[in-house]
Amino acid sequence: MSVGQFVFMLHSHLPYYRKAGMWPFGEENLYECMSETYVPLLDAISELYEEDGIKAKLTVGITPILAEQLNDKHLQDGFVEYMDTRIKAAAEDVERYPNPEVEHSEHLSYLANFCFNHLTKIRDHFVNRYNKNLIAAFKKYQDLGCIEITTSGATHGFSPLLATDNNLNAQFKVGSDTTKRLFGKKAMGCWLPECAYRQGYQYVGADGEKKWRPAIEVTLQNNDIQYFFTESHVIEGGNSIGNRRVIGPYGNIEYIPLPEREATGYDTYSAYWLPDAQVAVMGRNDRAGYQVWSAADGYPGDGVYREFHKKDDKSGMHYWRITSSTTDLGDKMLYDPVLAFNKVNENSDHYTTMLYHLLNDYKKANGKEGLVMVSFDTELFGHWWFEGVEFIKQVVKKLNTYLKDDVQMMTAGEYLKAHPPKEAIQIPESSWGAGGHFYVWMNHLTEWMWPIIHSCEKRITEIASRYEEKPNDKLLLRALSQLARENLLLQSSDWPFLITTWQAKDYATDRFREHVERFETIADMIDANSIDEAKLYAIEDIDNCFPDIDYRVYLPIEEGVIPQQAVKLQPLYK
C-alpha cells in the first residue's frame, strides 16, 4: 500500500550566451552544461525507458531562453566544435601518460582514457542519438510520458520587481508560447524565476483612484499556468533560509534575514491553492532537498566525488577527487571513478530509504498519504556534481524496482490531477535567495539597474500603443519585434544575480548595458521614423530568440478594480 507521492523537479536555466563571449563567461558556459548535464540527463531518461522499461516521471523545467539556445543551429554547431576541442585535449593526455617522470602516472593514464571515452560518448550521442537537437529529444520523452516539461518567464525576469503588469504578462506569455512552440503543447506548470513571489496590493492610480495590482498567480492563470514551486520556509514559516553553504554558482551572498516569522501550521506534504486564482503551489521538502544540495552535509560533498574546481593545467581535465572540504587544491587526491560510482549506489540507497520513511512517518502521524517534492537546479547534476546524473538514474530505478508499491513517483502535473489541493493559503513575498527575500537582486550593487528597467517598460508600452495594428511596413515590424526581444533580454534576473555574487560582475554589467543600448537604439529609430536596416540586422543576428514574438504583448493592461476577497485576505505571516 502506498505511503505517499514523490515529485522530483529539475529547473534548467542559463542566461542568454549566444554570440556574447566564449570564456570564462559566454557560450562555453552553455557547452559545459550541455556536455555535463543535459546530454547525460537525456541518456539517463532514454536508458531507463529503452533498457529498463521505466518512465522516469521527472518534472523538467527548461526556461524558454535556454530552450531557444538549445534549439539554435549556431550553438548546436558550436557545441560540436567545443567537444572536438575537449576530446583532442583528452587524447593528448592519453599520449602524455604514463610518464615515468610523473608521480602516479599510471593512474593519470587511466583517468585520461576515462575522460577521453566519456567525452567521445557524449559527442557521439549528441550527434547520432539526438541529431544535435536536444529539444526534440526532450519532446520525445515528454510525449512518451517519461517527463513533464514546465515553462518559466521568457528570460527569467525577476517578476516582483517589474513595474507594470503588461511587462509581467509578457514574460509569461512569451515564455508559455515558446514552450508550446518548441515542445508541441502548453506547459501546465512553471518555475517562478528565482522562486520570487509577490502578493496583490493596493495602490493609487494615475487618476488618483485606489487600484488593485493582482498577485503573481493571476498572471500565471491568464497564461493557462496551473502550478508553481516555492521554498519550504514560505509554506511552513519559522526562520527564513540561512546562509547554508550549497553546491552551485551561488558565491558568498550576504545573509540578511527577515524578521522572525510565526510558524504557519502548514507543511509541504501537500499542495495548496493560491487565493487570487486557481493556481497551485508546492513547497520543497526541506529534509529531502537539503540532503542533496548542501555542500557541507549533502551527498555531493563526499570526498570520493570528483573535484569541480581543480583542473589539469594543460588539458583542463578533472583528475582529482574532493578528498575533503578542508583540503587545499594542491593536496587533492586523484579521482577514482569506481569508488565514486560505488558511493552513488550507497547514496541512492540512503535517499530512497529516507523518502520512504519521510512519507511513512507522515502517514502514521496524520492518517493520510503525503507528498515529498524536491526541486533543484538541473546543472547541479553532472556539471557541479559529476556523478549526480547517475544518482538521479539510480533513485528513479530503485523507486520503480524496490519501492514501486510504496512510493509513487509522479510528475508535478500528475500529482495535482490525482491529488488536487484542498486548502487555499496566502504566501508572503519571498524568493530562494539568502534571507528569503529580494536582496540578492535589489541591493546597493544593483539598485541602479531597476530605474533603467522600469524606464524601458514605460517606453515599450508607449511605442506598442502607437501600433495597435501590425504595420504593413516590414522593416518597422522587424524593429518592433526586436525591441520586444531586447526588452525581455535586459530584464533577465541573471544580470543582477551575477553582479551581487561577484562571479561575473563586469560581464553581467556589460551584458545588461548592451541590451539596454540596443533597446534604445531601436526605440530611437522607431520614434524618428528612420530605421537603419544594417544596424537592425546586426542586432537581429545576435539576439535572434523568440522568432514569433508579437510586440503587441506590450499593449497596456487596464488597471485593476479592487476585488473584495483580496481586501479581506490576511497575510500568512504577521
N, C-alpha and C positions, 0 to 999 in steps of 0.2 A: 504494500500500500504506500502511496506517495506521501512523503513528508513535506513536499513543497516544490517550488519552482526556482530555477536559476537562469538569470539573464546575463550574458557576457557581452558587454558593449565596447566596441573599439572605435575611437574617434580619430580619424585620419585627417590631418591638416598640415599644410605648409603654405607659406606666403607665396606670392607670385614672383617666381625667379626667372621667368623666360626672358632671355636676352638682357639680363640685368646683372652681369658679372658671372664669374665661374667659381673662383676660390679666393679666400676662405668662405665668402658668402656669395651665393648665386646658384647657378644651375647645378653645380656639383652637390649641393645640399640635397636637391631633389634626387639626383642619381644615386647618392649613397642610400637614401631611404628606399628607393626602388629596388636596389640590389640586396639590401639587408633586411627589408621588411615586407614590401608589397609583393614582390615575386615569391619569396619564401612563404608568405601567408597564403597566397593563391595555391602554391604547391601543396600546402597542408590541407586546405579545403578540398582540393582536387583529389589528393591521395586518400583522404578519409572517405570520400564518396566513391571513387573508382575502385579502390582496393578493399575497403572495409565495409562498403555499403552504408556508411554513416553520413547523415546530413548534419553538418557542423552546428547549425542553428545559432550562428554568431550574428549579432547585430552590428553591422559595419557602417559606420558613418564615414562618408567621403565628402569633404566640403566641396562645393561647386568650383571654387577656384583651383583646388587640387585636381579635381576631375578634368577640368579644362586642360590642365598641363599634361596629365597622363594621356589625354586624347590628342595631343598636339604632335604633328609629324616632326617638326624641328627638334622637339625634346625627345621623341622616340628614337630618332636617328642619333641624336647626341648621346643618348644612353648607351647605344651600341658602341660608339666611339670611346666613351668612358670605360666601358667594360673591356674593350680591347686593350686599352692602356693599362688597366689593372691586371689583366691576365698576362700581359707582356712583363710587367714588373714582377709578378709571382714566378713566371718562367725563368727570369734572370736569377731569382733566388734559388730556384731548383738547380741551376747551373753553378751557383756560388757555393752551395753546400752539398756534401760535407766538406769541410776545410779543416785539416789537422791543426791549423794555427788558431782556430776559433774554438773557444770553450763551448761544450755541449753542441758541437756542430752536427752530430748525428741526429739529435732531437730537432735541431733547427731545419735539417734536411727533411725530416718527417713533416714538420709543420709547413714548410714551403710547398711540399707536394699536396698537403691537405688544403691549403689556401688555393693553389692552382686548380685543383679538381673542383673545389666548391665554386669558385668564380666561373669556371668553364661551364659548370652545370647551370648556373643562374643565367648566363648569357644564352646558352642553348635553349633553355625553357622560354625565355623572353621572346626569342626569335622564332623558334619552331613549335613550341607548345601554345604560345599565346599570340603569335603573329604580330608581335610588337604592340599589341593593343590590350593593355591591362583592363581598360574599361569594359571592353567586350567580354573579357574573361569573368570579371566580377558580375556582369549582367547575366552571363550563362548560369553561374551558380545561384544567383538570385532567382532566375526563372525555374531552376530545378528545386527550389525550396531549401537550399543549403544555408543561405544567408538572407538577411534583410538589410537593404540599403536605406540609410537615413540621410537627410539633407541638412543644410545649415544656412546661415546668411551667406550671400553670394561671395563676398570677400572676407567673411569673418569679422564684419564690423562690430564694434562694441555697442550693442543695442541700447542700453540705458542712457548712454551719453549722447546719442543722436538727438538733435533738437526738434526735428519735425517728423510727423507720422508718415508723410509720404516717402521720406528717405528711409525710415524704418521699414515700411512696407516694401520698398524697392529691394532692400537687401534680401528679404524672404521670398518675394515674388520671383525675382530673377534667380535666386538660389533654387527655389522649388521647380521653376520651369526648366532650369539647366539640368537638374537631376532627372526630370521626366524625359528630356530630350536625349540624354546620354544613356539612361538605363531603361527606357521604354515604359515606365509608369511612375506616377507620382509617389513620393515617399510619404508614408504615414507619419513618421516621426522626424524630429530634428535634434541637432545638438545646438543649444544656445551658445553662441560664441563666448568663450571663457566662462561658461555657465552663468553668465551675467543676466540677472533678472531685475525688473522694476515693476512695482505696483502701479495701478492707475492713481492719478492725483488730480486735484482741483487747482485751477489757475485762473487768472484774469486775462481774458482775450483782448485782442486789439480794439474791440468795440467797447471795452470796459465791463463787459458782462462776465460772470463766472462761467467757466467752461470745465469740461472733464477730459483729461487725456487718458485714453484707455490703457490698461495694463498690457504688457508684452503678449500675453496669451490671446488677446483679441486679434492682434496682427497675425499670429500663428493660425488661428481659426479661419480668418479671412483668406488664408492661403491653403486651406484644407490640411493643415498640420494638426495631428491629433495628440501628440505627446512630446515631452522633452525630459531631460535628466537634470538632476541637481546634486549638490553635495549633501552628506549626511547631516551636518550641523544645521542646514537650512530647514530640514524637516524636524529634527529632534530638539533643537535649541541647545542650551548649555553654552559652553565656550565656543567661540569661533575657532577655526583651524589654526594651529600654531605653526611655528617655524620649524617644521619637521623636515629633516633632510630627505630629499626624494631623488629617485633616478630620473634623469632627463635634463632638458635645457633651461632649468629654472634659476640657476645662479643663486646669489645671495640676496634675496629680496627682503627688504626691511619689513619687519613684522610689527604692524600697528593694529592691535586687537580692537574689536568693537567692545562697547560696554558689556558687562556680564548680562547674559540673557537667561530668562527663566526657561526651564525645561517645558516643552510643549505638551507632553503626554502622548505625542505621536511617535511612531517609529518608521523605519524604512522597509518593514516586512510586507508592505502593500503599497499600491499606487493610490494617488488621490486626484480628485478633480480640482481644478483651479476655480475660483468663484466667479470670475467675469466672463468665462467662455467654457465651452465643453472641450477642454484640453486637459490631459492628464499629466502628472509629474511623477517621476520615480526618483527616489533618493538612493545614492550609493551606500551600500553596506560598508560601514567603516572598518569592521574587523576583516572582512574578506578583501577589501580594497587595499588596506594598509599592508597586509601580508605580501602583496606583490609590489606595490610602488615604493615602499620605504627602502631607502638606500642603507639605512642602519640595521633594520630588523627584518626586512623582506628578503625573499629568495635571491633577487639579483645581486645582492651584496656578498654572497658567499664567495669565499676565497678561491674556489676552484674555477669559477666562471672567468670568461675572457675579459681582460682589461681593456676598457674602451680608450683610455687616454694615452697609452704608450704604443708607439708605432716604430717599426724598423726605420732607421734613418736613411736607408737607401730606397727601399721598396714601398714603405708605408704600410706593410702588413702588420697585423696584430699577432704577435708571437708570445704574449705574456698573459698570465692569469692575475686576477685581483690580488691574490696572496692574502692580504688583509687590508682593512680600511686605513691603517696607520703606516703601511709600508710605503716608503718613498718609491717613486717611479724607477729610479735606478737600481732598486733592490728587488724588483718583482721577479717571481719565479716564472719559468717557462710554462706555457699553456699545455694542458693535456686534454684533448677532446674526449678521450674515453672516460676520464674522471668526471669531466664536466657533464657529459650526457648521462652518466650514471646518476649524477646528482639531480638532473632534471627528472629522472624516473622517481627518485626519492621525494622530491618536492611536489610532483604532481600527485603522488600517493597521499602525501600530507594534506594537500589542498582539497582534493575530492573528499577525503575523510572529514576535514574541517567543515566543508559545505554541508555534508550530511548532518553533522552534529549541530551546526547552527540552526538548520531547519527543523531537525528532530526536537531539539530543546524548545524551540519556539512553539512547535505544535503541542508538545506536552504542557507547556505553560499556558497556552491560550486556547487550546481545543480546536485549532483550525490550522490549515496549511498556510505557509508564509512564502514570501519572495525574498531571494537574495539577488540583488542587482549589483554588478560591479562594472565600472567604466574606467577606461584607461586610454591614454594616447597610444594609438597603434604603433607609433615609432619607438615606444619603449621596447617592444618585442622585436628582436633582431638587430635594430640599429644600436640602441643603448645597451640592451641585454641580448647578446649574440644568440644565446640558447633559448630565448624567450618564445620564439615561434614553435619550437619543439615542445615547450611547456604547454602552450595552448593546445597543440595537437593531442598531447597525451591526456590532458584534462578532459577534452571532448571525448576521446576514445574510452577512457576509463569510466566516465559518467554513463556512456552508452553501452558499456560492456558489463560492468560490475554493479552499477547503481541505477540502471535504467528503470527499475520498478520503484525506486525510492525518490530520486531527484529528477524532476522533469526539466530538461534543458530546452528552453524556448527562446525564440526571438522576442523582442520587446512588443512588437505588434501582436504576435500570437498570444503572449501573456495577457495583454489588455483585452483581447477579444474573448479569451476564456475566463478572465477574472476582472471584469470591469470594476472600477473604483466604487466604493460605497459611501465615501465621505468627500466633502469639499473643504479645503483648507486655504488660508491666506498665507503665503510665504513672504518673507521680507526681501528688501533689496539685498542682493548677495552676488557672490562670484566664487570661483575656486581659489582666487588669489589669497595670499597671506593676509590673515585678518578677516577674510570672508567678505571684504567689501571691494570698492573700486580703486583703491590706492595704486595698485600696480599700473593702471592705465591713466590715472589722473593724479599727478603729483607735481612737485616743484620742477622735475626734469621734463615733464610732458605737457604742463598746463598751457604752454604757448601754442600747441597744436590745435586745441579744441575750438578757439575762435575762428581759426582758418577753416576747419572742417565745417563749422556752422555757417560761415560766410559762403562756402561752396554749396551747401544745402540750399541756402536762400537764393543764390544766383541761378542754379539749375532749375529751381521751381519757377522763377521769373521767366527764364528762357522757354521752358516747356509750355508755360501758359500762353505764350505768343504763337505757339504752333499746335493748337489742339487737334488739328488735322495734319496728317503727314504731308509734307510739302512734295510737290512734283519735281522740284529741283533735286536731282540725285546727289549732287555734291553737298548740298545743305543737309540732306537726310543723313549722309555719311558723317558729317560733322556733328550733328545732334546725337547720333548713336555713339560716336567716340567720346563725346562729352559725358554721356551717361556712364561709359566704361571707366573713364578716368575718375569720375566722382566715386564710384564704387571702390576703385583701387586705392584712392587716397584715404578711404575710411577704414582700411584694414587694421584690426586690433594688433597685428604683429608689429607695426612700427612703434607705437608707444611701449609695447612689451619689451622689445629688443633694446630700446633706449633705457628703460628702467633697470633691466638686468645687466646692462653694460656689456652684453655679449657681442653686440654689433651696433653700438651706439651711432657711429659715424655712418655706417651703411644704411641703417634704418632712417636716420635723419635725411640723408641724401635721397633715398627712395621716396620718402614722403614728399619732399620738396619737388622732386622730379614730376610726380603725378599732379601735384598742385600746379606747377608751371605748365604742364601740358593741358590741364583743365582750363587754366586762364588763357592760354594761347588760343585754344579752340573757341572759348566763350567770346574773346575779343574779336575774333574773325567773324563769328556769327553776328555779334552786335554791330559790327562795321559793315555787314553785308558784303564782305570781301574775303572769300575763303581761298587760301593758298593751297592748292591741291598737293603740291610737293611736300609742304610741311605736314599736311594732314596724313598723307600716305606714310611718311616717315614714322609718325606716331602709331598709325594703324599697324605698321609692320612689326612693331614691338609689342604693343598691348592689343592683341587680337582675340582676347577672351570674349565669351558671350556673343557669338556671331549673330544671334537672332534677337538681340536686345531691342526693346521698343522704348525710346526715350520718354514716351508719354506716361510711363510708370511714375514719372516725377510731377505729373499734374497735381495741383493742390488737393488735399483731402479736407473735407469740411470739418470744422472744429466740432467737438462732441458736446452733446447735451449731457448734463449730469444724471446718470442713472440712479434711481432711488436705492437699489440694492447695493450699489457701490458706496453711497454715502453712509450707509448703515454698517458697512464692514468694519470689524475690529481687527487691528493688526495681530499677527501671531505672537509677536514679542512686544512687551511694553517697555 
